[in-house]
């Protein structure tokens, strides 16, 4: 029997069809009369991938890399489900249509892995159980290099020497893990806080150590080992997938971070230093309108100082910049409304930049609050543009997700009389490289309007 697909609001129960569930639904729920399905995206160069049922063509949710949809319940049986993405012309691109068996009482986790140009859709199934003060743990690796890892866990606060080997986690091999200290009530894991370690198979050299992870729900957890992406691609991360669209992500607590610096001043170079606790890094002299490459450093708290090379009074010292594990941060040097030298910093996206671009925009113009930045494609105008970052205040950054395409960038300010003032516009620019893009709106002595748009990548 094929079960009919029907989307419902969270928590609403339908007589038939697929219904969204949440992790809180696990408490005191009978699982034997329904089947369950969820989608997780583990393809590192993928677009946001959307899942829907074909019979009523209703969207069930979408997931970017390292993300999942909610859990949906359905009648048991076979259901046809479609996976697709949206291209730069807003056209649907079908990636996969498959007949999925949804056994009653089981959860089916559909997992996208591999190269998005030729993706693999795995279906992993396990029985759902009523649990009390315990949880079950499954593990799988989806790293691009198909590496295997030994998985260890310890009680929170215990060192690796006290950790317990659960087993070897292989690429696309989905296995339930066994608790090392079962009690009389259950052989499952005790609720509580744990630390996760990864090593190469047979090795005692730790290559990943998590922060404390709280396993607080009486449910089944899926631990996914995947590679880091975005601007910083230097290690592995761990995702915990439950029964909602919120995936908990954990970086290695010893992972490095990185930063890059942009000097937005038109006519002045600056000397910039970023020093850690007890460590003094070499200062960098940065020309006007220039940026550094990414610099990899240990995670931690840093002191940022900058000074004009021509005017010693144009300077600041000891600004705090925090670089957490696995983070990539942009630092912008600019002048505020009083012409004092100042800075702005923000995290750059860790998502893959292949099909979708997570673009950050900053307003460095002190004259205008609430600047609107339009992304205008060749067949659009400002009024019809689909993508916009609205109301960017001075010294503020905001983001938007764009499909890879060519855009004319238009910065506009609406005055009190609803008159639009054009600050600057660009030619059609291709935002179509695998880069992290930053767009800054700045004052300029050479622009006809006195303002300019700079595109950094």
C-alpha positions in Angstrom: 0.0 0.0 0.0 1.3 3.5 -0.9 0.7 6.0 1.9 -0.6 9.4 0.8 1.7 12.3 1.5 0.2 15.3 3.2 1.9 18.1 5.0 0.6 19.4 8.3 1.6 22.0 10.9 3.9 20.9 13.8 1.9 19.0 16.3 -1.3 18.6 14.2 -2.4 15.0 13.8 -4.1 14.0 10.6 -6.2 10.9 10.0 -3.9 10.0 7.1 -0.7 11.4 5.6 2.7 12.6 6.7 2.7 14.8 9.8 5.6 16.7 11.2 6.9 15.5 14.6 9.4 17.0 17.1 11.8 15.5 19.5 9.4 16.3 22.4 6.9 13.9 20.8 9.1 11.0 22.0 7.8 11.1 25.6 5.2 8.5 26.3 4.3 7.9 22.7 3.3 4.6 21.1 5.3 4.1 17.9 3.8 0.9 16.6 1.0 2.4 14.6 2.9 4.8 12.4 6.0 5.0 10.2 8.5 7.9 10.3 10.8 9.5 7.7 13.4 12.3 8.0 16.0 13.7 5.5 19.6 14.7 6.3 21.9 16.4 3.8 25.5 15.1 4.0 26.7 16.1 0.6 29.4 18.8 1.1 29.0 20.5 -2.3 25.3 20.4 -2.4 22.6 23.0 -2.8 19.7 23.2 -0.4 17.8 20.1 -1.2 14.0 19.9 -0.7 11.9 16.8 0.0 8.3 16.5 -1.0 5.7 13.9 -1.6 4.7 13.4 -5.2 1.0 12.5 -4.8 0.0 15.8 -3.4 3.2 17.7 -4.4 3.5 19.2 -0.9 6.9 20.2 0.4 8.0 18.4 3.5 11.1 20.5 4.2 14.5 21.3 2.9 18.1 20.8 4.2 21.4 22.4 3.5 24.7 20.6 4.1 24.8 19.4 7.7 21.1 20.0 8.2 17.9 18.0 8.4 14.2 18.3 7.9 11.8 17.6 10.7 10.6 14.1 11.4 7.3 13.2 9.7 4.9 10.4 10.6 2.9 8.4 8.0 0.9 5.3 7.5 3.1 2.3 6.9 3.8 1.3 3.3 5.5 2.6 0.2 5.6 6.3 -0.5 7.0 8.1 -3.5 9.2 11.0 -2.4 11.0 13.6 -4.6 14.1 15.5 -3.9 14.9 18.7 -5.8 16.8 22.0 -5.8 15.9 25.4 -7.3 18.3 26.9 -9.9 19.2 30.5 -10.5 16.2 30.9 -12.9 13.9 29.7 -10.1 13.3 26.5 -11.9 13.1 23.2 -10.1 15.9 20.6 -10.8 14.8 17.1 -9.9 17.7 15.3 -8.2 16.0 12.0 -7.2 12.5 10.4 -7.2 12.3 7.2 -5.2 9.8 4.8 -3.8 10.5 4.6 -0.1 9.4 1.8 2.1 8.2 3.2 5.4 7.8 0.2 7.8 5.4 0.7 10.7 7.1 1.4 14.0 10.4 2.3 12.3 12.2 5.6 11.5 13.6 5.9 7.9 16.5 8.4 7.7 17.2 9.3 4.1 20.7 10.6 3.9 22.2 12.4 0.9 25.9 11.8 0.5 28.8 12.0 -2.0 29.3 14.4 -4.9 26.2 16.4 -5.6 26.8 16.0 -9.3 26.2 12.2 -8.8 24.7 11.9 -5.4 23.8 8.9 -3.3 20.6 8.6 -1.3 20.9 6.1 1.5 18.0 4.8 3.5 18.8 3.9 7.1 16.1 2.3 9.3 15.7 1.4 12.9 12.9 0.6 15.3 11.6 3.5 17.5 11.3 2.5 21.1 9.8 4.0 24.2 12.8 4.9 26.5 13.0 6.2 30.0 16.1 7.9 31.3 18.1 6.3 28.5 18.9 7.0 24.8 20.2 5.0 21.9 23.1 6.1 19.7 23.7 5.4 16.0 26.8 6.5 14.1 27.8 7.0 10.4 30.5 8.8 8.5 29.8 10.9 5.4 33.3 12.5 4.9 34.3 13.2 1.3 37.5 11.2 1.7 35.5 8.2 2.9 37.8 7.9 6.0 37.0 5.5 8.9 37.2 6.6 12.5 37.3 4.9 15.9 34.6 6.4 18.0 35.2 6.9 21.7 33.0 8.3 24.5 33.7 9.2 28.1 31.7 10.7 30.9 31.9 14.5 30.8 35.1 15.7 32.4 37.0 12.4 32.0 40.2 12.4 29.9 40.7 10.4 26.8 42.6 7.8 28.8 39.2 7.0 30.5 37.2 7.0 27.3 35.5 3.9 26.0 35.9 2.6 22.5 32.5 2.1 20.9 33.7 0.9 17.5 34.9 1.9 14.1 32.6 4.1 12.1 32.9 3.6 8.3 31.8 5.6 5.4 28.0 5.3 4.8 27.9 2.4 7.3 25.1 3.0 9.7 25.6 1.1 13.0 24.0 1.2 16.5 26.6 1.7 19.3 26.7 -0.3 22.5 26.8 1.3 25.9 29.9 0.2 28.0 28.1 0.3 31.4 24.5 -1.0 31.0 22.4 -1.2 34.2 19.7 -3.5 35.3 16.9 -1.4 33.8 18.3 -1.1 30.3 21.2 -1.8 28.1 20.9 1.6 26.4 23.0 4.7 27.2 22.2 6.5 30.4 21.0 10.1 30.0 23.7 12.6 30.8 26.7 14.5 29.6 29.5 12.9 27.6 32.6 13.8 25.5 33.1 12.3 22.0 36.5 11.5 20.7 37.6 10.4 17.2 40.9 8.7 16.2 42.2 6.9 13.2 41.4 3.2 13.4 43.7 1.5 15.9 45.3 4.8 16.9 45.5 6.5 20.3 46.1 9.9 18.7 43.0 12.0 19.1 42.0 13.9 16.0 38.7 15.2 17.3 37.5 16.0 20.8 34.0 17.5 21.4 33.0 19.9 24.0 30.6 18.5 26.6 27.5 17.0 24.9 24.3 16.8 26.8 22.2 13.8 25.8 19.0 14.8 27.6 16.2 13.3 25.5 14.8 9.7 25.8 15.2 9.1 22.1 17.4 7.8 19.3 20.4 10.0 18.4 22.2 9.7 15.1 25.9 10.9 15.2 27.2 12.0 11.8 30.9 12.5 11.1 31.3 15.0 8.3 34.0 17.3 6.8 34.1 21.1 7.5 33.2 23.4 4.6 33.0 27.0 3.7 35.9 29.4 4.3 37.6 27.0 6.8 38.0 23.5 5.5 40.6 21.9 7.8 38.9 19.1 9.7 35.9 17.1 10.7 32.8 18.0 12.6 30.1 16.0 14.4 26.4 16.4 13.9 23.7 15.0 16.2 20.5 14.4 14.4 17.3 14.0 16.5 13.7 14.2 15.4 13.5 17.9 14.4 15.1 20.3 11.9 17.5 21.5 14.5 20.8 19.7 14.2 23.4 20.1 16.9 26.9 20.7 15.4 30.2 20.2 17.3 33.6 21.3 16.3 36.9 19.9 17.6 37.6 21.8 20.8 41.2 22.1 19.6 40.3 23.2 16.0 42.0 26.3 14.7 40.2 29.4 13.5 41.0 32.0 10.8 40.5 35.6 9.9 41.0 38.1 7.2 41.2 41.9 7.4 39.9 44.6 5.0 41.1 48.2 5.1 38.2 50.3 3.6 40.1 53.6 3.8 40.5 55.2 0.4 43.7 57.1 0.8 45.5 55.7 3.8 47.3 52.5 4.7 46.9 51.0 8.1 49.1 48.9 10.4 47.1 46.1 12.0 48.0 43.7 14.8 46.1 40.8 16.3 47.7 39.4 19.4 46.7 36.5 21.6 47.3 36.0 25.3 51.0 36.2 25.6 51.6 35.8 21.9 52.6 38.7 19.7 52.0 38.2 16.0 53.7 40.3 13.4 51.9 43.5 12.4 50.5 43.7 8.9 50.6 46.9 6.8 47.5 47.0 4.7 47.2 49.4 1.8 44.1 51.5 1.1 41.2 49.4 -0.1 43.2 46.2 0.3 42.5 42.9 2.2 44.6 40.1 3.5 44.3 36.5 2.7 42.8 34.2 5.3 45.2 33.7 8.2 44.9 30.5 10.3 45.5 30.9 14.1 44.7 29.0 17.3 41.3 29.6 18.7 41.0 32.1 21.5 40.6 35.8 22.4 42.7 38.4 20.6 43.6 42.0 21.0 43.0 44.0 17.7 44.9 47.3 17.2 45.2 49.5 14.1 46.9 52.7 13.2 47.1 54.9 10.2 50.6 54.9 8.6 50.4 58.7 8.0 48.5 60.0 11.1 49.3 58.5 14.4 46.2 60.0 16.0 44.1 57.9 13.7 44.2 54.7 15.7 42.6 52.3 18.2 44.0 49.7 20.5 43.0 46.6 22.4 39.7 45.8 20.7 38.5 42.3 21.7 38.1 39.8 18.8 37.1 36.2 19.7 37.9 33.4 17.3 36.2 30.2 18.3 37.0 26.7 17.1 36.2 26.2 13.5 35.2 29.9 12.9 36.2 32.2 10.1 35.9 35.9 10.9 36.1 39.0 8.7 37.5 42.2 10.3 36.7 45.5 8.6 38.7 48.6 9.4 36.8 51.9 8.7 36.1 55.4 9.9 32.9 56.1 11.9 30.7 59.2 11.9 33.3 61.2 13.9 36.1 60.1 11.5 37.7 58.0 14.2 39.3 54.8 13.2 37.2 51.8 14.2 36.4 48.2 13.3 33.6 45.7 12.6 33.9 42.0 12.8 31.6 39.1 12.0 31.6 35.4 11.3 31.7 34.2 7.7 29.6 31.3 6.5 30.7 27.7 7.0 28.3 26.5 4.3 29.4 25.3 0.9 29.4 28.1 -1.6 28.7 26.0 -4.8 25.1 26.6 -5.7 24.0 29.0 -2.9 26.0 32.0 -1.7 25.7 33.2 1.8 26.6 36.9 1.1 27.4 39.3 3.9 26.9 43.1 3.4 28.2 45.9 5.6 27.3 49.6 5.7 30.3 51.7 6.3 28.5 55.0 5.4 27.9 57.1 8.5 25.6 59.6 6.6 22.8 57.2 6.0 20.9 54.7 8.2 18.7 52.0 6.8 20.5 51.5 3.5 18.9 49.0 1.2 21.1 46.8 -1.0 19.3 45.2 -4.1 20.6 42.3 -6.1 19.2 42.9 -9.5 19.4 40.2 -12.2 19.5 40.9 -15.9 15.7 40.6 -16.3 14.9 42.6 -13.2 14.7 46.2 -11.9 15.0 47.4 -8.3 11.3 47.2 -8.0 11.1 43.6 -9.2 14.3 42.3 -7.7 13.8 39.1 -5.8 16.7 39.5 -3.5 17.3 42.4 -1.1 19.1 43.2 2.1 17.0 45.8 3.8 17.8 48.5 6.3 21.5 48.1 7.0 22.6 50.7 9.6 26.0 52.2 9.8 28.5 49.8 11.3 26.1 46.9 10.8 26.3 43.7 8.7 23.5 41.6 7.4 23.4 38.5 5.2 21.4 37.0 2.4 21.4 33.6 0.6 21.6 34.0 -3.2 21.6 31.5 -6.0 24.8 31.5 -8.0 24.2 34.1 -10.8 25.1 37.5 -12.2 23.7 40.6 -10.3 23.8 44.3 -10.6 24.3 45.6 -7.0 22.3 48.8 -6.2 22.6 50.6 -2.9 19.7 52.9 -2.1 18.7 55.2 0.8 15.0 56.3 1.4 14.9 59.7 2.9 12.1 61.1 5.1 10.0 62.1 2.0 10.2 58.6 0.6 12.6 59.7 -2.1 15.1 57.1 -3.1 18.7 58.3 -3.2 21.1 56.2 -5.3 24.4 55.7 -3.4 26.0 53.5 -6.0 25.4 50.7 -8.5 27.7 48.2 -10.2 27.8 46.5 -13.6 26.5 42.9 -13.7 28.9 41.0 -11.4 29.1 37.2 -11.3 28.5 35.9 -7.8 29.2 32.5 -9.1 32.6 31.3 -7.7 33.1 29.0 -4.7 34.0 32.0 -2.5 32.7 33.8 0.6 31.6 37.2 -0.7 31.5 40.4 1.4 29.9 43.5 0.0 30.7 46.8 1.6 29.0 50.2 1.0 31.5 52.9 1.6 32.2 56.6 1.2 34.4 57.4 -1.8 36.2 60.5 -3.1 36.3 59.2 -6.6 32.8 58.1 -7.1 30.3 60.6 -8.8 27.9 60.0 -5.9 30.5 60.1 -3.1 29.8 56.5 -2.3 30.8 53.1 -3.7 30.1 49.4 -3.5 33.1 47.1 -3.0 32.9 43.3 -3.6 35.4 41.3 -1.6 36.1 37.6 -1.9 
